[in-house]
Amino acid sequence: MWNTTKIENMEGKVIIVTGANSGIGFHVTRVLAGKNATVVLASRNEEKAKKALKKISDEYKSAKLKYINLDLADLNSIIEFSKKFKSQFNRLDVLCNNAGVMWFPYKKTVDGFELQFGTNHLGHFALTGNLLDYLLKTENSRVITMSSIAHFTGKIDFSDINDEKRYNRYSAYSKSKLSNLLFAFELQRKFDEHNINSLSIATHPGIARTNLFNSGTAGEKNIRHYFHKTISFLFGQTAYLGSIPMLRAATDEKIKGGKYYGPLILGLWGWAVRNFSSPRSHNKKLAQKLWEISEKLTGVTYKFN
């Protein structure tokens, strides 16, 4: 069974992890730093990111870590992050699109997108597009995008892409996670179409005990809130185990692009293996339409030549 002992020395590799200050992102950063990779912590909260950086540096004295501020709910922040990254590095081996928000009451990003769709999908779509030139010039680069088992119930209404007519926080989250998968699979198709040796891989953590699980319902005192807290506490695996699918996708030389990795046991717990995703996530026409509207909304056009 694959585990982190199989990760070889990553000296010279440059990796970005969004949402690196806590939960799954923290463990992805910690493990990769321990394997001598240079890891950029891309996080919105500077104080928490620097605490995470110090904690990892205390464990691995020679860790090569860098913090650059990134707010995925702000397109200007994504542009500034990309500029700062490119001014400090000349390659990008792995982009881990990990950060996310979940189950928030209706709210919009700085640019007017529904928060969950805007952060989880459009933010990472724009980030990947802004860094595409570095990914293309780095041999065997990878883009790893975090989805969720919630994608199975996800649907996209392009006539109400920002859920302004009708909003359900749980449905909106599922839509954003379906979008993550559609993006990851379509990106691999485009790599293949242009004979690019980069890989796009999707992952999910199963049920993991992280701050994300209760973030959107924090402060609520309804039955669903307590139900989610109980499920997370009783049945969730550790954030470290939840990070294994992304770590495998980022490092395993045997993995192929366009695949989906998650926990072994029912897709909920355990070590990382290839998982199956919904038929809707493999719908090419749906993926192409989402891609087109994502370019239009973000103003980010992907150039593969």
C-alpha positions as CSV (number, residue, x, y, z in Angstrom):
1,M,0.0,0.0,0.0
2,W,1.3,3.4,-0.9
3,N,2.4,5.7,1.9
4,T,4.7,8.7,2.4
5,T,7.8,6.5,3.0
6,K,7.7,5.9,-0.8
7,I,8.3,9.6,-1.5
8,E,11.8,10.1,-2.8
9,N,14.1,13.0,-2.2
10,M,12.5,16.1,-3.7
11,E,15.5,18.4,-3.6
12,G,15.2,21.1,-6.3
13,K,11.4,20.7,-6.7
14,V,9.2,23.8,-6.2
15,I,5.7,23.3,-4.9
16,I,2.8,25.6,-4.1
17,V,0.1,24.5,-1.6
18,T,-3.0,26.7,-1.3
19,G,-4.5,26.7,2.2
20,A,-1.2,25.5,3.6
21,N,-1.7,26.9,7.1
22,S,-4.0,24.2,8.5
23,G,-5.6,20.8,8.1
24,I,-4.8,18.8,4.9
25,G,-2.8,21.7,3.4
26,F,-0.5,21.8,6.5
27,H,0.2,18.1,6.3
28,V,0.9,18.2,2.6
29,T,3.3,21.1,3.2
30,R,4.9,19.4,6.2
31,V,5.6,16.1,4.4
32,L,6.9,17.6,1.2
33,A,9.2,20.0,3.2
34,G,10.5,17.0,5.0
35,K,11.4,15.4,1.7
36,N,13.5,18.5,0.9
37,A,11.1,20.2,-1.6
38,T,10.8,24.0,-1.6
39,V,7.2,24.7,-0.6
40,V,5.4,27.9,-1.0
41,L,2.6,28.4,1.6
42,A,-0.2,30.2,-0.3
43,S,-2.6,31.4,2.4
44,R,-4.9,34.3,3.1
45,N,-4.2,34.5,6.9
46,E,-0.6,35.6,7.3
47,E,-0.5,35.0,11.1
48,K,-1.6,31.4,10.8
49,A,0.6,30.8,7.8
50,K,3.7,32.0,9.6
51,K,2.8,29.9,12.7
52,A,2.5,26.8,10.4
53,L,5.8,27.7,8.8
54,K,7.5,27.9,12.2
55,K,6.0,24.6,13.3
56,I,7.3,22.8,10.3
57,S,10.7,24.6,10.5
58,D,11.1,23.5,14.1
59,E,10.5,19.9,13.0
60,Y,12.7,20.1,9.9
61,K,15.6,22.5,10.5
62,S,16.6,22.5,6.9
63,A,13.0,23.0,5.5
64,K,12.8,25.4,2.6
65,L,9.6,27.3,3.1
66,K,8.2,30.5,1.8
67,Y,5.0,32.3,2.6
68,I,3.2,34.4,-0.1
69,N,-0.2,35.9,0.6
70,L,-3.1,34.6,-1.5
71,D,-6.8,35.2,-1.2
72,L,-8.6,33.0,-3.7
73,A,-11.8,35.1,-3.3
74,D,-10.0,38.0,-4.9
75,L,-8.8,37.9,-8.5
76,N,-6.3,40.8,-7.9
77,S,-4.8,38.9,-5.0
78,I,-4.3,35.9,-7.4
79,I,-2.6,38.1,-9.9
80,E,-0.3,39.6,-7.3
81,F,0.5,36.2,-5.9
82,S,1.5,35.0,-9.3
83,K,3.8,38.0,-9.9
84,K,5.5,37.6,-6.5
85,F,6.0,33.9,-7.1
86,K,7.5,34.4,-10.5
87,S,9.8,37.1,-9.2
88,Q,11.3,34.6,-6.7
89,F,11.3,31.3,-8.6
90,N,12.0,30.0,-12.1
91,R,10.0,26.8,-12.1
92,L,6.9,25.2,-10.7
93,D,6.9,21.4,-10.3
94,V,3.6,20.9,-8.5
95,L,0.6,23.2,-7.9
96,C,-1.6,21.8,-5.1
97,N,-5.1,23.4,-5.4
98,N,-6.1,22.5,-1.9
99,A,-7.8,25.5,-0.2
100,G,-11.5,25.7,0.1
101,V,-14.5,27.0,1.9
102,M,-17.6,25.0,2.8
103,W,-21.3,25.5,3.7
104,F,-21.2,29.2,4.0
105,P,-24.4,31.4,4.1
106,Y,-24.8,33.3,0.9
107,K,-21.9,35.6,0.3
108,K,-20.0,36.9,-2.7
109,T,-16.3,37.2,-3.4
110,V,-14.6,40.5,-4.0
111,D,-15.4,40.1,-7.7
112,G,-19.1,39.2,-7.2
113,F,-19.0,35.4,-7.5
114,E,-20.9,33.2,-5.1
115,L,-18.3,32.5,-2.4
116,Q,-18.0,28.7,-2.6
117,F,-18.0,28.5,-6.4
118,G,-15.8,31.6,-6.6
119,T,-13.2,30.4,-4.1
120,N,-13.1,26.6,-4.6
121,H,-13.3,26.6,-8.4
122,L,-12.9,30.0,-10.0
123,G,-10.1,31.0,-7.7
124,H,-8.1,27.9,-8.5
125,F,-9.0,28.1,-12.2
126,A,-7.6,31.7,-12.3
127,L,-4.5,30.7,-10.2
128,T,-3.6,27.8,-12.4
129,G,-4.1,29.9,-15.5
130,N,-1.8,32.6,-14.2
131,L,0.9,30.1,-13.4
132,L,0.4,28.0,-16.6
133,D,3.5,29.3,-18.3
134,Y,5.7,28.1,-15.4
135,L,3.9,24.7,-15.3
136,L,4.5,24.3,-19.1
137,K,8.2,25.1,-18.9
138,T,8.8,22.8,-16.0
139,E,9.4,19.2,-17.1
140,N,6.8,16.7,-15.7
141,S,4.9,19.4,-13.7
142,R,1.6,18.5,-12.0
143,V,-1.6,20.2,-11.0
144,I,-3.4,18.5,-8.2
145,T,-7.0,19.7,-7.5
146,M,-8.9,18.8,-4.3
147,S,-12.5,17.7,-4.8
148,S,-14.9,15.9,-2.4
149,I,-17.3,13.0,-2.2
150,A,-19.9,15.8,-2.1
151,H,-19.4,16.2,-5.9
152,F,-21.8,13.3,-6.4
153,T,-24.8,15.5,-5.7
154,G,-23.3,18.5,-7.6
155,K,-25.2,20.1,-10.4
156,I,-24.5,23.3,-12.4
157,D,-27.2,25.7,-13.5
158,F,-25.4,28.0,-16.0
159,S,-28.4,30.3,-16.1
160,D,-27.8,31.0,-12.4
161,I,-24.1,30.4,-12.0
162,N,-23.9,32.6,-8.9
163,D,-27.0,31.1,-7.3
164,E,-28.7,34.5,-7.1
165,K,-32.2,33.2,-7.8
166,R,-32.1,30.3,-5.3
167,Y,-29.3,29.4,-2.9
168,N,-28.6,26.3,-0.8
169,R,-25.2,26.3,0.9
170,Y,-24.9,22.5,0.7
171,S,-25.8,22.3,-3.0
172,A,-23.5,25.2,-3.7
173,Y,-20.6,23.4,-2.1
174,S,-21.4,20.2,-4.1
175,K,-21.5,22.3,-7.3
176,S,-18.0,23.8,-6.5
177,K,-16.6,20.3,-5.9
178,L,-18.1,18.9,-9.1
179,S,-16.5,22.0,-10.9
180,N,-13.1,21.0,-9.4
181,L,-13.4,17.6,-11.0
182,L,-14.6,18.9,-14.3
183,F,-11.7,21.3,-14.4
184,A,-9.1,18.7,-13.4
185,F,-10.2,16.2,-16.1
186,E,-10.6,18.9,-18.8
187,L,-7.1,20.3,-18.0
188,Q,-5.7,16.8,-18.6
189,R,-7.5,16.5,-21.9
190,K,-6.0,19.9,-23.0
191,F,-2.5,18.7,-21.9
192,D,-3.0,15.6,-24.0
193,E,-4.4,17.6,-27.0
194,H,-1.3,19.8,-27.0
195,N,1.2,17.0,-26.4
196,I,2.2,18.5,-23.0
197,N,3.8,16.1,-20.5
198,S,2.3,17.8,-17.5
199,L,-0.3,16.0,-15.4
200,S,-3.7,17.1,-14.0
201,I,-4.9,14.8,-11.1
202,A,-8.0,15.1,-8.8
203,T,-8.1,14.0,-5.2
204,H,-10.4,14.0,-2.2
205,P,-9.8,13.3,1.5
206,G,-12.8,11.2,2.3
207,I,-14.1,12.2,5.8
208,A,-11.4,14.0,7.6
209,R,-11.4,16.0,10.8
210,T,-10.4,19.5,9.7
211,N,-11.6,23.0,10.4
212,L,-13.2,23.0,7.0
213,F,-15.8,20.5,8.1
214,N,-17.6,23.0,10.4
215,S,-16.4,26.3,9.1
216,G,-19.5,27.4,7.2
217,T,-21.9,26.4,10.1
218,A,-19.8,27.8,12.9
219,G,-22.0,29.6,15.4
220,E,-25.2,27.9,14.2
221,K,-27.2,26.0,16.7
222,N,-29.4,23.9,14.5
223,I,-29.7,20.1,14.2
224,R,-27.7,19.9,11.0
225,H,-24.8,21.8,12.6
226,Y,-24.6,19.4,15.5
227,F,-25.0,16.4,13.2
228,H,-22.0,17.5,11.1
229,K,-19.9,18.1,14.2
230,T,-20.8,14.6,15.5
231,I,-20.1,12.9,12.2
232,S,-16.7,14.6,11.9
233,F,-15.7,13.7,15.5
234,L,-16.9,10.1,15.5
235,F,-16.1,9.0,11.9
236,G,-13.6,11.4,10.5
237,Q,-10.0,10.2,10.0
238,T,-7.1,12.5,10.8
239,A,-6.2,15.4,8.6
240,Y,-2.9,13.6,8.0
241,L,-4.6,10.6,6.5
242,G,-6.8,13.0,4.6
243,S,-3.7,14.5,3.0
244,I,-2.4,11.2,1.7
245,P,-4.3,11.2,-1.7
246,M,-3.0,14.7,-2.5
247,L,0.5,13.6,-1.5
248,R,0.4,10.5,-3.6
249,A,-0.9,12.5,-6.6
250,A,1.9,15.0,-6.2
251,T,4.7,12.5,-5.9
252,D,3.9,9.0,-7.2
253,E,5.8,8.5,-10.5
254,K,3.4,5.7,-11.5
255,I,0.3,7.9,-11.5
256,K,-1.3,9.0,-14.7
257,G,-3.2,12.2,-15.4
258,G,-6.9,12.5,-15.5
259,K,-7.4,10.2,-12.6
260,Y,-9.2,10.6,-9.2
261,Y,-7.6,9.5,-5.9
262,G,-9.1,9.1,-2.5
263,P,-9.2,6.8,0.5
264,L,-9.3,3.0,0.2
265,I,-12.2,2.1,2.4
266,L,-15.5,3.0,0.7
267,G,-13.8,6.2,-0.5
268,L,-14.1,7.5,3.1
269,W,-11.1,6.3,5.1
270,G,-7.6,4.9,4.7
271,W,-4.7,5.0,2.4
272,A,-4.9,6.5,-1.1
273,V,-6.1,4.5,-4.1
274,R,-7.8,5.4,-7.4
275,N,-11.5,6.2,-6.8
276,F,-14.4,6.5,-9.1
277,S,-16.2,9.8,-9.6
278,S,-19.7,10.5,-10.9
279,P,-20.7,10.1,-14.5
280,R,-21.4,13.9,-14.6
281,S,-17.8,14.6,-13.7
282,H,-16.7,12.9,-17.0
283,N,-19.2,14.8,-19.2
284,K,-17.0,16.5,-21.7
285,K,-19.6,19.0,-23.0
286,L,-20.3,20.1,-19.4
287,A,-16.6,20.5,-18.8
288,Q,-16.1,22.5,-21.9
289,K,-19.0,24.8,-21.1
290,L,-17.7,25.3,-17.5
291,W,-14.2,26.0,-18.9
292,E,-15.6,28.7,-21.3
293,I,-17.6,30.4,-18.7
294,S,-14.7,30.3,-16.2
295,E,-12.4,32.0,-18.7
296,K,-15.1,34.6,-19.3
297,L,-15.8,35.3,-15.6
298,T,-12.2,35.4,-14.4
299,G,-10.7,37.0,-17.6
300,V,-8.0,34.3,-17.5
301,T,-7.4,32.6,-20.9
302,Y,-5.3,29.5,-21.0
303,K,-2.5,29.5,-23.6
304,F,-1.0,26.1,-24.2
305,N,1.4,27.1,-27.0
